[in-house]
Amino acid sequence: MAINKLHDEFHTLDMTAGWEVPEGYPSGIKQKVLSGALDEPNRLGSRTRLLKFDAGTFTTKPFVHDYWEEVFLVSGDLTVGNDEAGKGGTPFQPFTYACRPPGAFHGPFKSEAGCLLLEIHYFDPA
């Protein structure tokens, strides 16, 4: 199965444009897709994205999906496992990493000061 990403050499990213709120996320969380795409209904593809939390933003329910997810906390703070009011959880600082297989429940998430994550999503090859 071919990977759906183009050859893309080093270049400066415009960090002020191209951000969008992913479906089902609160407005304080935005993504910028760097490469590829996921076809979730057909369980195909791979995607590399930046995910940005504004300060004080949190989610209220755990996430679960059918693809692999690798996450690297580039900057800021991220708390994992808060409750529906945004309280509690385990805080993490930059240069922490997670790798989750399909079907793994994770989150909810919050960021006190805001954060930037690098994420890679992909399906198992057929």
C-alpha positions in Angstrom: 0.0 0.0 0.0 1.4 3.4 -1.0 1.7 6.2 1.5 -0.3 9.3 0.5 2.4 11.9 1.2 4.4 14.0 -1.2 8.1 14.6 -1.2 8.4 17.9 0.7 11.8 19.3 1.6 12.6 21.7 4.4 10.7 24.9 4.2 9.4 27.6 6.6 5.9 27.0 7.8 3.4 29.9 8.0 2.4 29.5 11.6 -0.3 32.3 11.3 -2.4 30.7 8.6 -4.0 27.4 7.7 -5.4 26.5 11.2 -8.8 24.9 11.6 -10.8 23.4 14.4 -11.0 19.7 13.9 -14.5 18.2 13.8 -15.8 17.5 17.3 -13.2 19.6 19.1 -13.7 22.8 21.1 -12.9 26.1 19.4 -9.7 26.6 21.4 -8.0 23.6 19.7 -6.8 24.0 16.1 -5.0 21.8 13.6 -2.6 22.5 10.8 -2.2 19.5 8.5 1.4 19.3 7.3 1.2 16.2 5.1 -1.2 13.5 3.9 -4.8 12.7 4.8 -6.8 10.1 6.6 -9.8 8.3 4.9 -11.3 7.1 8.1 -14.4 5.2 6.6 -12.0 3.1 4.4 -9.3 2.9 7.1 -6.6 4.3 4.7 -3.9 6.9 4.7 -1.6 8.8 7.1 -1.5 12.3 8.3 1.0 14.5 10.0 -0.4 17.6 11.8 0.3 20.2 14.3 -2.3 20.6 17.0 -2.5 23.8 19.1 -4.4 24.3 22.4 -5.2 27.9 23.4 -4.5 28.6 27.1 -7.2 27.2 29.4 -8.7 25.0 26.7 -9.8 21.4 27.7 -11.8 18.5 26.3 -14.4 16.7 28.4 -14.5 13.1 27.1 -11.8 10.5 26.2 -10.9 10.0 22.6 -10.8 6.7 20.8 -10.1 6.0 17.0 -9.3 3.3 14.6 -5.8 4.5 13.6 -2.4 4.7 15.2 -1.4 8.0 16.8 2.0 9.3 17.8 2.1 12.5 19.7 5.1 14.7 20.6 4.6 17.7 23.0 6.7 20.4 21.3 6.0 23.4 23.7 3.7 24.4 26.5 1.9 22.2 29.0 -0.6 19.3 28.5 -2.6 17.6 31.2 -4.0 14.1 30.5 -7.0 12.7 32.3 -8.9 15.7 33.6 -12.6 15.5 34.5 -15.5 17.2 32.6 -14.9 20.4 34.5 -11.2 20.5 33.5 -9.9 19.5 36.9 -7.3 16.9 37.8 -5.2 14.8 35.5 -1.5 14.3 35.0 0.5 17.2 33.7 3.3 16.9 31.1 6.0 19.3 29.9 7.7 19.6 26.5 9.6 16.8 24.9 7.2 14.1 26.1 5.9 11.5 23.7 3.0 9.0 23.4 2.2 6.2 20.9 -1.3 4.8 20.9 -2.6 1.8 19.0 -6.0 1.7 17.4 -8.8 1.4 19.9 -6.9 3.0 22.9 -8.9 5.4 25.0 -7.0 8.6 25.8 -7.7 11.9 27.4 -9.5 14.1 28.2 -6.9 16.8 27.7 -6.3 20.4 28.9 -3.6 23.0 28.7 -3.2 25.7 31.3 -0.9 28.0 29.3 -1.4 26.6 25.8 0.6 24.0 23.9 1.8 22.8 20.5 1.8 19.1 19.6 3.2 17.3 16.6 1.0 14.3 15.7 1.3 11.4 13.2 -1.8 9.3 12.4 -1.9 6.2 10.3 -3.8 3.0 9.7 -2.2 -0.5 9.8 -1.3 -1.7 6.3 -3.8 -4.1 4.8 
